[in-house]
Amino acid sequence: MNSKAQIVATIGPSSVDPDVFLSMLEHDMAVARLNFSWGGLDEKKSQIEMIRKIAKKFGKHVPIICDLPGPRVQEKYSHTYDREAISAITDQDKEYIKFAVEQGIEYIAVSFVGSEKDIKLCREVIKSFGGSQPIIAKIERRRAVENLDKIIAAADAVMIARGDLGNEVPLEQIPFIQDRIIKKPKWQVSRSSPPPRCFCR
C-alpha cells in the first residue's frame, strides 16, 4: 500500500544546522514546524531563511507551520495552559501571526483551541494583516474533543497533540479519539488535494 502520510519535523537547535536539515529532507521530511513558544523572531526568521534556501537547493518545496504558543503556562519541568483565558489567541499570538503573514509562512497552528470561536478569531487576525493562511486547530484539550465537529468545520486542518491531550483525557482513550478524527469525512481528500489535513504529534 502507498502511504499518504507525510513527515512533519520540528526545527530546533539540533536541526537548524543546514547539513542536518538536508539529511532530514533526504529522509522524506515534508513539512517544517516552528515552535513559537521558544526563541525570538530573529531566530525564527533565520530558520525560515535556512529552510527555504536548503529546500530550494534540494529541489523541494517545504511548507512551514507557525505553531503559536496560545495561553501556555510554563512550569518548572513541563507546561500547562491558562484555563481562565477567554480565548486561545493571545496578544503575543497576534504579533506572531503578523510575523507569519509577513514571512509568507504557509500554515498557522492555534494551540489550546477550546471552540470554533478560537479559529474564527485567528482567521480575522490573519485577514487583518493581509494574510489568508490556512489554520490548523490543535486538539489538546478535553473541551476541544467535546467541540470537535464545530472545530473541524471551522478549521482547515487539525493537529492531534497527543502529549498535551494525555493530560486531559485518559491515555487509553487517545488512540480512539485519534481514529475518530482521522475518519472524519472532511479529511477524506483526493490525491490531487493540497497538503495533509490531519497532523499527529
C-alpha positions in Angstrom: 0.0 0.0 0.0 1.2 3.5 -0.8 1.0 5.7 2.4 -0.5 9.1 2.2 1.4 10.0 5.4 3.9 12.9 5.4 6.6 13.7 8.0 6.3 16.9 9.9 9.5 17.8 11.7 10.0 20.5 14.4 13.0 22.7 13.6 15.1 23.4 16.7 18.7 23.8 17.9 19.8 20.4 16.7 18.1 20.5 13.3 18.8 24.1 12.3 22.2 23.1 11.0 22.0 23.1 7.2 23.6 19.6 6.9 21.2 18.1 9.4 18.3 19.7 7.7 19.4 18.4 4.3 19.7 14.9 5.8 16.1 15.3 7.0 15.0 16.2 3.5 16.8 13.2 2.1 14.8 11.1 4.6 11.4 12.3 3.3 10.7 15.2 5.7 7.7 17.0 4.1 6.7 19.9 6.4 8.7 22.1 8.9 7.1 23.1 12.2 8.4 26.2 14.1 7.5 26.2 17.8 6.9 29.9 18.6 6.8 29.1 22.4 10.6 29.3 22.2 13.1 31.7 20.7 12.7 35.2 19.3 11.6 36.4 15.9 15.1 37.0 14.7 15.8 33.3 15.3 12.7 32.3 13.6 13.5 34.5 10.6 16.9 32.8 10.3 15.3 29.3 10.5 12.8 30.3 7.7 15.6 31.5 5.5 17.6 28.3 6.1 14.6 26.1 5.4 13.8 27.8 2.1 17.4 28.0 1.0 18.2 24.4 1.5 14.8 23.2 0.3 15.3 25.1 -2.9 18.7 23.6 -3.5 17.2 20.2 -2.9 14.5 21.0 -5.5 11.7 20.7 -3.0 9.0 23.0 -1.5 8.7 22.6 2.3 5.6 24.2 3.8 6.2 25.8 7.2 3.9 25.7 10.2 3.9 28.7 12.7 2.8 26.9 15.9 1.5 29.6 18.2 2.0 29.3 22.0 -1.5 30.3 22.9 -2.3 30.7 26.6 0.6 28.4 27.5 1.9 28.5 31.1 5.5 27.2 31.6 6.1 25.2 34.7 9.4 24.0 36.1 9.7 20.7 34.2 6.7 20.9 31.9 3.8 23.2 30.8 0.1 23.6 31.0 -2.3 26.4 29.9 -4.3 29.2 31.5 -7.8 27.7 31.9 -9.2 31.1 32.7 -8.1 32.6 29.3 -11.1 33.8 27.3 -9.5 32.9 24.0 -6.8 30.7 22.7 -5.4 33.7 20.7 -3.3 35.9 23.0 -1.9 39.4 22.2 1.5 37.7 21.8 0.0 35.3 19.3 -1.3 38.3 17.3 2.3 39.6 16.9 3.4 36.1 15.8 0.6 35.9 13.3 1.7 39.3 11.9 5.2 38.0 11.5 4.0 34.7 9.9 2.0 36.7 7.3 4.9 39.0 6.6 7.2 35.9 6.1 4.7 34.1 4.0 4.6 31.1 6.3 2.1 28.6 4.9 0.2 27.4 7.9 -0.7 28.8 11.3 -1.5 26.4 14.2 -3.6 27.5 17.1 -2.7 26.0 20.5 -5.2 25.0 23.2 -8.2 25.5 21.0 -11.4 25.3 23.0 -14.1 26.0 20.4 -14.6 27.1 16.8 -14.6 30.7 18.1 -10.8 30.5 18.5 -10.4 29.5 14.8 -12.7 32.3 13.7 -10.8 34.9 15.7 -7.5 33.6 14.3 -8.8 33.9 10.8 -9.9 37.5 11.5 -6.5 38.4 12.8 -4.7 36.8 9.8 -7.0 38.7 7.4 -6.3 42.0 9.3 -2.7 41.6 8.5 -3.4 40.9 4.8 -2.9 37.1 5.0 -5.0 34.1 4.0 -3.0 31.3 5.7 -4.9 28.0 6.4 -5.4 27.3 10.1 -4.5 24.2 12.0 -6.5 23.6 15.1 -4.5 21.8 17.8 -6.6 19.2 19.6 -5.1 19.1 23.1 -7.9 19.9 25.5 -10.9 17.9 26.6 -13.1 20.9 25.6 -11.7 20.6 22.1 -12.7 17.0 21.9 -16.2 17.9 23.1 -16.5 20.6 20.4 -14.7 18.6 17.7 -17.2 18.8 14.9 -17.6 22.5 15.1 -13.8 23.0 15.3 -13.2 20.8 12.3 -15.9 22.7 10.3 -14.1 26.0 11.1 -10.5 24.9 10.6 -8.6 23.9 7.5 -6.7 21.2 9.3 -6.2 19.7 12.8 -3.2 18.6 14.7 -3.7 15.9 17.3 -1.3 16.9 20.1 -1.2 13.6 21.9 1.2 14.6 24.7 -0.9 17.5 26.0 -4.2 15.7 25.3 -2.9 12.9 27.5 -3.0 15.3 30.4 -6.7 16.0 29.8 -8.2 12.6 29.0 -7.2 9.0 30.0 -4.3 7.8 27.9 -6.2 4.7 26.7 -8.8 6.9 25.0 -6.3 8.8 22.8 -6.0 6.2 20.0 -9.8 6.1 19.7 -10.0 9.9 19.6 -7.3 10.0 17.0 -9.0 7.3 14.9 -12.3 9.2 15.2 -10.7 12.5 14.0 -8.8 10.9 11.1 -12.0 9.2 9.8 -14.0 12.4 9.7 -15.4 12.9 6.2 -13.7 16.4 5.8 -10.3 14.7 5.7 -11.1 12.2 3.1 -9.4 14.1 0.3 -8.3 13.1 -3.2 -4.6 12.5 -4.2 -4.7 15.9 -6.1 -5.6 17.8 -2.9 -3.3 20.2 -1.1 -1.0 19.0 1.8 -2.4 16.8 4.6 -5.4 17.9 6.6 -4.7 15.9 9.8 -1.4 16.0 11.7 -0.3 13.9 14.6 2.5 14.6 17.1 
